[in-house]
Structure formats: C-alpha cells, structure tokens
Amino acid sequence: MVLLNTWKKEMKRQKVRFHKSDRRPGGLDRPLSYHKKMIKKNNKIYWQAIEKPTGTIIRQSFFEEDVDRLVNFQNKHRQWQLNGGILNRFVT
C-alpha cells in the first residue's frame, strides 16, 4: 500500500493551456447542412450558401445556379464534417 501512495504523489498532470482563438474540431455528433438564401444588397439580388449550425457564409454569388451547385455538392459529400465545418481560411 505504501508503494501505491508514493507512486500517485510522484505522478504529475500535464498542463495544457488553451487560447481563446483555438478551435476544436467538431465531431460527428452534430451534422452539417448547407442552405441557400437570397439577400438584397444595394438594390441587387445575391444568393448566399450558408453552413449550418456554424452560420458561416461560404459563398455569395449573383447567380443562383452557382450557389445551388455548391450546396448540393456539400450536402451530398459532407467533406468538412470531421473538421466541424469549413475552415475560416478557405471561406471567401
């Protein structure tokens, strides 16, 4: 018993510091979905591709077909599911 108690005292915990800007990957528990939305800006109509549940605007285009093609592809393949969504450096 004495050996076990000394072993626990000598064991140290690893200290990890997380920064506010660290983003942990999302996992498979919350599925991603992509939607298109029409907005009006400066008396012009634009279409946006929006990622849910993060709410990130992936693409904004004048043509609905471009956004629709992107939304259908992402909903079918879900290639960013493991990362918790599209990374911020890839969003335009």
Secondary structure, 3 states (H helix, E strand, C coil): CHHHHHHHHHCCCCCCCCCCCCCCCCCCCCCCEEEEEEEEECCEEEEEEEEECCCEEEEEECCHHHHHHHHHHHHHHCCCCCCCCCCHHHCC
